[in-house]
Amino acid sequence: MTHTIASCHRLLDVIEHVESDPRVQLVFTVAPDVFNHQVQRFLGRLGAIVLPWQQAVRERFDLSLAAAYGGLHQLHAPLLLMAHGAGHGKRVRPGPYGGPVLAEPPVYGLDAQRLTHGGRVLPAALALSHDTEVDVLRRQCPEAVEAAVVVGDPCIDRLVASLPRRPEYRHGMGVAEQQELVLVASTWGRDGSFGRWPDLLPQLMTQLPADRYRIAALLHPAVWDAHGHRQVRAWLRDCLDAGLLLPDPAEDWRATVVAADRVIGDHGSVTAYAAAVGRPVLLLPGLRALPASGTPQHLLDATASRLDPHRPLAPQLALAGEIDPQAVMNVLTGRPGMAGVLLRRIMYQLLRLTEPGRHRQTGPVPVPSGWEGRR
């Protein structure tokens, strides 16, 4: 069930552990989501079979996979549900028409509103990244604890596997050996880097010498869907003309993180993943709601240096320190390097099939090609 480009990226990491099995036929469907506009086109580029949603909800399947929450109760299949980012770091926000303001709002994705429907627990297996999430689940939705399985994080495992290819990624992006690659990572919404500090990218392009620095921007796929690809590129046209690297949201973003020398970010998952693989991180100010405690986002909020966009940027970048990557990794995944093995095991159990042969090793992400801004 592909809700968004972001959730589709997570599912692609997972399905590779079963889709080569000749006993398995994989089909996709685009599930209800406000940010699903580009998913059909993305799946078409993959050469995937895509069932219309209305057909998918009428048929029965042996297993369904999802990394988001819309329409889960409508499918007829055992459900493996997972997060599409770095664990469950967000808290539930009040609805557009208000509601009670809680001192500690529930953690999003581990709450009964997302995990149950009509008194029924939706996932047959709820894949969690860390044992601490089981504790949160026990407080918020105890009826779902029986479905919980701690598997670690397939995204960080693939990032780690990609680290040796850093020189290839930098070459593929057109970054020279003497240049530092500064990555600006933005989640979506008003608290994201791009939403809260829209002048940051032009400032970086103006203040940092082009012979010494390259600038890249990773914008959450929801930013592109909310505003439209044409509009986003129009807003950044001058930056693109000056050499900004701007990957399409359908591209695998992890090569950029591996290639980066420093990361300017927010409370989104990309910032947490970057810190976990040893990239020096500077956080932008202005977050209105604290991330859930015990998460990598919360750890970064407590320990990372801040970037003040109103002051000269180059001296602040030079002072960016590396946060202890192992400390971030320890709260990001409870099963480092094991996500593929554990998820494969769960999928075959739910499919009621024996696991064939040897497990496929987690491999590196592809070298980028065809990016805007590449020289």
C-alpha positions in Angstrom: 0.0 0.0 0.0 1.9 3.0 -1.3 0.5 6.2 0.4 3.3 8.6 -0.5 6.7 8.7 -2.2 8.3 8.7 1.3 6.4 5.5 2.4 7.1 4.0 -1.0 10.9 4.4 -0.4 10.6 2.5 2.8 8.5 -0.3 1.2 11.0 -0.7 -1.6 13.7 -1.5 1.0 11.5 -4.2 2.5 9.9 -5.9 -0.5 13.3 -6.8 -2.1 13.6 -9.5 0.5 10.6 -11.4 -0.9 9.9 -10.2 -4.4 12.5 -12.4 -6.1 10.7 -15.5 -4.8 8.8 -17.2 -7.8 6.1 -18.2 -5.4 5.3 -14.5 -4.7 3.5 -12.0 -7.0 3.9 -8.4 -5.9 1.3 -5.8 -6.8 1.0 -2.2 -5.7 -2.0 0.1 -5.0 -2.0 3.8 -4.3 -3.8 4.2 -0.9 -5.7 7.3 0.3 -3.4 10.2 1.3 -3.4 13.9 0.7 0.2 13.6 -0.6 -0.2 10.7 -3.0 -0.3 12.8 -6.3 3.1 11.6 -7.7 3.0 8.0 -6.5 1.3 6.5 -9.6 3.9 8.1 -11.9 6.7 6.9 -9.6 5.4 3.3 -9.6 5.0 3.5 -13.4 8.7 4.3 -13.7 9.5 1.2 -11.6 7.6 -1.0 -14.0 5.3 -2.2 -11.2 1.8 -3.6 -11.5 -0.6 -1.1 -9.9 -4.1 -2.1 -9.0 -6.7 0.7 -8.7 -7.6 1.3 -5.0 -11.2 0.4 -5.5 -10.2 -3.0 -7.0 -7.6 -3.6 -4.3 -10.1 -3.2 -1.5 -12.5 -5.8 -3.1 -9.9 -8.6 -3.5 -8.1 -10.8 -0.9 -4.4 -11.0 -0.6 -2.0 -13.2 1.4 -0.1 -10.2 2.8 -0.3 -6.4 2.7 2.6 -4.0 3.5 2.2 -0.4 4.5 4.3 2.4 5.9 1.5 4.9 6.5 -2.0 4.7 7.8 -4.8 5.8 5.5 -7.3 3.1 4.5 -5.6 0.3 6.3 -9.0 -1.1 7.5 -10.3 -1.5 4.0 -7.8 -4.2 2.8 -8.5 -7.9 3.2 -5.1 -9.3 4.1 -2.8 -9.8 7.1 -1.0 -6.4 7.5 2.6 -5.8 8.2 2.8 -2.1 9.3 6.0 -0.1 9.7 7.1 3.5 10.0 8.4 5.3 7.0 10.9 7.5 8.8 13.4 7.3 11.7 11.2 5.6 14.2 8.2 7.3 15.8 9.5 10.8 16.6 6.4 13.0 16.1 3.6 13.7 18.5 -0.1 13.9 17.4 -1.1 17.5 16.8 -4.6 18.9 17.5 -7.0 18.8 14.5 -7.8 21.8 12.4 -10.8 22.5 14.5 -9.0 22.4 17.8 -9.5 19.9 20.6 -8.1 19.4 24.0 -4.5 20.5 24.5 -2.6 17.7 26.2 0.5 18.3 28.3 2.1 15.3 26.5 0.3 14.4 23.2 0.4 10.8 22.1 3.3 9.6 19.9 2.1 9.5 16.3 1.9 6.0 14.9 1.9 4.3 18.2 -1.6 5.5 19.2 -5.0 3.7 19.0 -6.4 6.1 16.4 -3.8 4.9 13.9 -3.6 1.2 14.9 -7.2 0.2 15.6 -10.5 0.4 13.8 -13.9 -0.6 15.2 -12.3 -2.2 18.2 -9.9 -4.3 16.0 -6.1 -4.0 16.0 -5.2 -3.5 12.3 -1.7 -4.9 11.9 -1.0 -8.6 12.2 2.6 -7.5 12.7 3.8 -4.0 13.8 7.4 -3.5 12.9 9.2 -1.3 15.4 12.7 0.1 15.3 13.5 0.0 19.0 12.5 -1.7 22.3 11.6 1.7 23.7 8.7 2.0 21.2 7.2 -1.1 22.8 7.0 0.7 26.1 5.3 3.7 24.4 2.9 1.3 22.7 2.1 -0.4 26.0 1.0 3.0 27.4 -0.9 4.3 24.4 -2.4 1.2 22.7 -1.8 -1.9 24.9 -4.1 -4.0 22.7 -1.5 -3.8 19.9 1.5 -4.9 21.9 0.9 -8.5 20.9 1.5 -7.6 17.3 4.7 -5.6 18.0 8.0 -6.9 16.7 11.3 -5.0 17.1 13.1 -5.3 13.8 15.4 -2.3 13.8 15.6 0.2 10.9 16.1 -1.0 7.3 16.9 2.5 6.2 19.9 3.0 8.5 21.2 -0.5 7.7 21.2 0.5 4.0 22.9 3.8 4.8 25.7 2.0 6.6 26.1 -0.4 3.7 26.4 2.7 1.4 29.2 4.4 3.3 32.0 2.8 1.3 30.6 4.3 -1.9 31.0 7.9 -0.8 33.6 8.8 -3.5 31.3 7.4 -6.2 28.3 9.4 -4.9 30.3 12.6 -4.8 31.6 12.1 -8.3 28.1 11.3 -9.5 26.9 14.5 -8.1 29.6 16.6 -9.7 31.3 17.5 -6.3 35.0 18.1 -6.7 37.5 16.6 -4.2 38.4 20.0 -2.8 34.7 21.0 -2.2 32.6 20.6 0.9 29.1 19.4 0.3 26.6 21.2 2.6 23.3 19.5 2.7 20.1 21.3 3.8 17.5 18.7 4.9 13.9 19.8 5.2 10.9 17.9 6.5 7.5 19.2 5.4 5.3 21.8 7.1 5.8 25.1 8.8 8.5 23.7 11.2 10.6 22.3 8.3 13.7 24.0 7.2 12.2 25.0 3.8 8.9 26.1 5.3 10.3 28.2 8.2 13.5 29.5 6.6 12.8 29.9 2.8 15.7 32.3 2.4 18.3 29.9 3.8 19.2 28.3 0.5 19.7 31.7 -1.3 21.8 32.8 1.6 24.0 29.8 1.4 24.4 30.1 -2.3 25.4 33.8 -1.9 27.6 33.5 1.2 29.6 30.3 0.5 32.3 30.5 -2.2 31.4 28.2 -5.1 34.9 27.0 -5.5 35.0 25.6 -2.0 31.4 24.6 -1.4 28.5 22.8 -3.1 25.0 23.1 -1.7 22.4 20.4 -1.9 18.8 20.4 -0.7 16.7 17.4 0.3 13.1 18.4 0.5 10.5 16.0 1.9 8.4 14.5 -0.9 5.3 16.1 0.8 6.9 19.6 0.1 6.9 18.7 -3.6 3.3 17.3 -3.5 1.9 20.2 -1.5 3.2 22.9 -3.7 3.8 21.2 -7.0 7.2 20.4 -8.7 6.9 23.4 -11.0 6.4 25.8 -8.1 9.2 24.4 -6.0 11.6 24.7 -8.9 10.4 28.2 -9.6 11.0 29.3 -6.0 14.6 27.8 -6.3 15.3 28.9 -9.9 18.0 31.3 -9.0 19.7 28.8 -6.7 19.5 26.1 -9.4 21.1 28.5 -11.9 23.9 29.1 -9.3 24.5 25.3 -8.9 22.2 24.1 -6.2 21.9 20.3 -6.2 18.2 19.4 -6.0 17.3 15.7 -6.2 13.9 14.8 -7.5 11.9 13.2 -4.6 11.7 9.9 -6.5 15.5 9.6 -6.3 17.1 7.8 -3.4 18.1 10.5 -1.0 20.6 8.5 1.0 23.5 8.9 -1.5 23.3 12.6 -0.7 23.6 12.0 3.0 26.6 9.8 2.5 28.3 12.3 0.2 27.6 15.3 2.5 30.3 16.9 4.7 27.9 18.9 6.9 24.1 18.8 7.3 21.8 21.7 8.2 18.5 20.2 9.3 15.4 20.2 11.4 13.5 17.6 13.4 12.9 15.4 10.3 14.2 11.9 9.7 17.0 12.8 7.3 18.8 14.9 10.0 18.6 12.0 12.4 20.0 9.5 9.9 22.8 11.9 8.9 23.9 12.2 12.5 23.8 8.4 13.0 26.4 8.0 10.2 28.7 10.6 11.6 27.7 13.7 9.6 28.2 17.0 11.6 24.7 18.5 12.1 23.5 22.0 12.7 19.8 22.4 13.7 17.7 25.4 12.6 15.8 27.2 15.4 12.0 27.6 15.6 10.6 24.1 16.4 7.2 24.7 18.0 6.7 21.2 19.4 9.3 18.9 20.9 9.9 15.5 19.4 8.9 12.5 21.4 11.3 11.7 24.2 13.8 8.8 23.8 13.9 9.3 20.0 16.9 10.3 17.9 15.1 13.6 17.1 14.8 14.3 20.8 18.5 13.5 21.3 19.5 15.9 18.5 17.3 18.6 19.9 19.1 18.3 23.2 22.7 18.1 21.9 23.1 19.5 18.4 24.5 23.0 17.7 22.1 25.6 16.3 22.5 27.6 13.1 21.4 31.2 13.3 20.3 32.2 9.8 20.6 35.9 10.8 24.4 35.6 11.3 27.1 34.9 8.8 26.8 31.2 7.8 30.4 30.1 6.9 31.9 30.6 10.5 28.9 28.7 12.0 29.4 25.8 9.5 33.1 25.6 10.5 32.1 25.2 14.2 29.6 22.4 13.5 30.6 19.5 15.6 29.9 15.8 15.1 27.4 14.4 17.6 28.4 11.0 18.9 27.1 8.8 16.0 26.9 5.7 18.2 24.7 7.6 20.7 22.3 8.5 17.9 22.5 4.9 16.5 21.7 3.5 19.9 18.3 5.3 20.0 17.6 4.9 16.3 17.7 1.1 16.0 17.5 -1.7 18.6 18.6 -4.3 16.0 21.5 -2.7 14.0 22.2 -4.6 10.8 19.3 -7.0 11.3 16.2 -5.3 9.8 16.3 -7.2 6.5 16.7 -10.6 8.2 13.9 -10.0 10.7 11.5 -8.4 8.3 12.0 -11.2 5.8 11.2 -13.8 8.5 8.0 -11.9 9.5 6.8 -11.7 5.9 7.3 -15.4 5.2 5.6 -16.3 8.5 2.6 -14.1 7.5 2.6 -15.6 4.0 2.8 -19.1 5.5 5.7 -20.0 3.3 9.1 -21.4 4.2 12.1 -19.0 3.8 14.1 -20.0 0.7 17.9 -20.3 0.6 20.2 -17.6 2.0 19.1 -14.1 3.0 19.9 -11.4 0.5 22.5 -9.0 1.9 21.5 -5.3 2.3 23.3 -3.5 -0.5 24.3 0.2 -1.1 22.0 2.7 -2.8 22.6 3.5 -6.5 24.9 6.3 -7.7 22.9 9.4 -8.5 22.5 10.5 -12.1 20.6 13.2 -14.0 20.2 15.6 -11.1 19.4 19.2 -11.5 22.4 21.4 -10.6 25.0 18.7 -11.5 28.0 20.1 -13.3 
